[in-house]
Amino acid sequence: MRPKGSSIAGTGGKSSGPVSFMHVFNVAASTIEQGGSRRAAQMAVLRYDHPDVFEFINSKKDNKGNNVLNYFNISINIDNPSTFKRLIENDEELLLKHPDSKIQKKKLRLENLLIKWLKMHGRLETLEFFFWGGDTMSTTQ
């Protein structure tokens, strides 16, 4: 998904980013009740190097600290674990970028991303702490 503010060539418009779509899907999920006893559930996954990753990490709280996106669990996609591991081990900077956009946010140490994630979602009792290792899920060793 394009980062917030990136150009859309066909229309000349700007992308609203992944978090805006999460709000749309959250409202849709709120209308789904299964006999009044079970609510809908959504899962959003975003790459760790996406320019909107910090907005994504913070998306479950509004500016006043209230819970929002109550129908969502969110996860960070680590689709290239060897690169991710190298960045951590060598304390290298990570450039937040998107392949189809010219938007590049900033370079950061991966440790800062992990610390932010843990502060927002490191509550094991809510089962929110989850990293998605996509490429390792379909391979065997």
C-alpha beads as a LAMMPS data file, in Angstrom:
LAMMPS data file: protein, C-alpha beads

141 atoms
140 bonds

1 atom types
1 bond types

-500.0 500.0 xlo xhi
-500.0 500.0 ylo yhi
-500.0 500.0 zlo zhi

Masses

1 110.0

Atoms # bond

1 1 1 0.000 0.000 0.000
2 1 1 1.282 3.417 -0.895
3 1 1 2.555 5.671 1.876
4 1 1 0.456 8.599 3.032
5 1 1 0.968 11.587 0.746
6 1 1 2.462 9.683 -2.205
7 1 1 1.300 10.629 -5.692
8 1 1 -1.251 8.606 -7.610
9 1 1 -0.220 8.926 -11.256
10 1 1 -3.588 8.219 -12.912
11 1 1 -5.556 10.770 -10.919
12 1 1 -2.992 13.300 -9.770
13 1 1 -4.237 12.745 -6.240
14 1 1 -2.414 11.756 -3.077
15 1 1 -2.618 8.493 -1.179
16 1 1 -4.243 8.561 2.249
17 1 1 -2.000 5.724 3.447
18 1 1 -2.676 2.371 5.103
19 1 1 -3.997 3.627 8.446
20 1 1 -6.876 5.501 6.799
21 1 1 -8.064 2.223 5.243
22 1 1 -7.833 0.523 8.628
23 1 1 -10.361 3.034 9.966
24 1 1 -12.735 2.238 7.085
25 1 1 -12.434 -1.509 7.680
26 1 1 -12.828 -1.009 11.437
27 1 1 -16.191 0.702 10.895
28 1 1 -17.246 -2.112 8.548
29 1 1 -16.218 -4.703 11.133
30 1 1 -18.226 -2.920 13.812
31 1 1 -21.396 -3.626 11.832
32 1 1 -20.763 -7.362 11.805
33 1 1 -22.153 -9.191 14.772
34 1 1 -22.709 -12.906 14.806
35 1 1 -25.897 -13.327 16.749
36 1 1 -24.754 -10.631 19.156
37 1 1 -22.291 -13.009 20.780
38 1 1 -19.180 -12.632 18.688
39 1 1 -17.628 -9.602 17.081
40 1 1 -15.615 -9.327 13.888
41 1 1 -11.830 -9.358 13.888
42 1 1 -9.309 -7.754 11.557
43 1 1 -5.566 -8.150 11.201
44 1 1 -3.331 -5.536 9.602
45 1 1 0.269 -6.264 8.658
46 1 1 2.778 -3.661 7.475
47 1 1 6.418 -4.019 6.442
48 1 1 8.917 -2.802 9.017
49 1 1 10.530 -0.430 6.485
50 1 1 7.296 1.167 5.213
51 1 1 7.351 4.991 5.541
52 1 1 4.140 4.918 7.620
53 1 1 5.340 2.291 10.104
54 1 1 5.317 4.652 13.112
55 1 1 1.807 5.901 12.315
56 1 1 0.816 2.230 11.985
57 1 1 2.356 1.306 15.342
58 1 1 0.499 4.197 16.993
59 1 1 -2.770 3.596 15.126
60 1 1 -4.614 1.875 17.970
61 1 1 -4.566 5.018 20.125
62 1 1 -5.899 8.443 19.197
63 1 1 -4.227 11.748 20.109
64 1 1 -5.901 11.679 23.543
65 1 1 -4.717 8.144 24.319
66 1 1 -8.132 6.562 23.768
67 1 1 -8.342 3.126 22.195
68 1 1 -9.409 3.106 18.553
69 1 1 -9.370 0.419 15.869
70 1 1 -10.804 -1.993 18.425
71 1 1 -11.480 -4.636 15.786
72 1 1 -7.821 -4.806 14.729
73 1 1 -4.728 -6.684 15.716
74 1 1 -1.649 -5.208 14.110
75 1 1 1.621 -6.862 13.202
76 1 1 4.929 -5.908 11.664
77 1 1 5.977 -7.890 8.589
78 1 1 9.580 -9.025 8.577
79 1 1 9.638 -10.565 5.128
80 1 1 13.419 -10.669 4.933
81 1 1 14.619 -11.900 8.350
82 1 1 18.299 -12.084 7.333
83 1 1 18.359 -8.356 6.456
84 1 1 16.405 -7.537 9.613
85 1 1 18.868 -9.538 11.724
86 1 1 21.870 -7.897 10.040
87 1 1 20.468 -4.426 10.714
88 1 1 20.093 -5.237 14.399
89 1 1 23.421 -7.013 14.835
90 1 1 25.428 -4.321 13.034
91 1 1 23.414 -1.414 14.456
92 1 1 22.830 -0.196 10.889
93 1 1 20.404 2.509 9.900
94 1 1 17.179 1.579 8.149
95 1 1 15.716 3.815 5.434
96 1 1 11.917 3.892 5.573
97 1 1 10.874 3.679 1.924
98 1 1 8.337 2.209 -0.479
99 1 1 9.269 0.686 -3.856
100 1 1 6.455 2.422 -5.779
101 1 1 6.787 5.829 -4.168
102 1 1 9.392 8.562 -4.074
103 1 1 8.539 9.207 -0.435
104 1 1 11.327 8.354 1.944
105 1 1 10.732 9.307 5.553
106 1 1 14.009 9.015 7.391
107 1 1 16.789 6.774 8.410
108 1 1 16.522 5.246 11.841
109 1 1 18.096 2.597 13.946
110 1 1 15.993 -0.547 13.945
111 1 1 16.347 -0.626 17.719
112 1 1 14.204 2.559 17.894
113 1 1 11.443 0.842 15.921
114 1 1 11.560 -2.203 18.202
115 1 1 11.472 -0.076 21.349
116 1 1 8.455 1.864 20.053
117 1 1 6.698 -1.392 19.136
118 1 1 7.340 -2.875 22.568
119 1 1 6.121 0.246 24.346
120 1 1 2.873 0.257 22.365
121 1 1 2.250 -3.464 21.934
122 1 1 4.495 -5.466 24.199
123 1 1 1.605 -6.495 26.402
124 1 1 1.584 -10.267 26.142
125 1 1 -1.785 -10.512 27.860
126 1 1 -3.425 -8.771 24.875
127 1 1 -1.607 -10.967 22.339
128 1 1 -0.715 -7.821 20.418
129 1 1 3.020 -8.433 20.247
130 1 1 3.537 -10.183 16.951
131 1 1 6.046 -10.042 14.140
132 1 1 5.073 -11.640 10.869
133 1 1 7.938 -13.533 9.233
134 1 1 6.281 -14.092 5.872
135 1 1 9.072 -15.773 3.948
136 1 1 9.798 -18.289 6.691
137 1 1 6.198 -19.472 6.859
138 1 1 6.282 -21.288 3.545
139 1 1 9.759 -22.790 3.715
140 1 1 11.155 -25.713 5.609
141 1 1 14.667 -26.116 6.887

Bonds

1 1 1 2
2 1 2 3
3 1 3 4
4 1 4 5
5 1 5 6
6 1 6 7
7 1 7 8
8 1 8 9
9 1 9 10
10 1 10 11
11 1 11 12
12 1 12 13
13 1 13 14
14 1 14 15
15 1 15 16
16 1 16 17
17 1 17 18
18 1 18 19
19 1 19 20
20 1 20 21
21 1 21 22
22 1 22 23
23 1 23 24
24 1 24 25
25 1 25 26
26 1 26 27
27 1 27 28
28 1 28 29
29 1 29 30
30 1 30 31
31 1 31 32
32 1 32 33
33 1 33 34
34 1 34 35
35 1 35 36
36 1 36 37
37 1 37 38
38 1 38 39
39 1 39 40
40 1 40 41
41 1 41 42
42 1 42 43
43 1 43 44
44 1 44 45
45 1 45 46
46 1 46 47
47 1 47 48
48 1 48 49
49 1 49 50
50 1 50 51
51 1 51 52
52 1 52 53
53 1 53 54
54 1 54 55
55 1 55 56
56 1 56 57
57 1 57 58
58 1 58 59
59 1 59 60
60 1 60 61
61 1 61 62
62 1 62 63
63 1 63 64
64 1 64 65
65 1 65 66
66 1 66 67
67 1 67 68
68 1 68 69
69 1 69 70
70 1 70 71
71 1 71 72
72 1 72 73
73 1 73 74
74 1 74 75
75 1 75 76
76 1 76 77
77 1 77 78
78 1 78 79
79 1 79 80
80 1 80 81
81 1 81 82
82 1 82 83
83 1 83 84
84 1 84 85
85 1 85 86
86 1 86 87
87 1 87 88
88 1 88 89
89 1 89 90
90 1 90 91
91 1 91 92
92 1 92 93
93 1 93 94
94 1 94 95
95 1 95 96
96 1 96 97
97 1 97 98
98 1 98 99
99 1 99 100
100 1 100 101
101 1 101 102
102 1 102 103
103 1 103 104
104 1 104 105
105 1 105 106
106 1 106 107
107 1 107 108
108 1 108 109
109 1 109 110
110 1 110 111
111 1 111 112
112 1 112 113
113 1 113 114
114 1 114 115
115 1 115 116
116 1 116 117
117 1 117 118
118 1 118 119
119 1 119 120
120 1 120 121
121 1 121 122
122 1 122 123
123 1 123 124
124 1 124 125
125 1 125 126
126 1 126 127
127 1 127 128
128 1 128 129
129 1 129 130
130 1 130 131
131 1 131 132
132 1 132 133
133 1 133 134
134 1 134 135
135 1 135 136
136 1 136 137
137 1 137 138
138 1 138 139
139 1 139 140
140 1 140 141
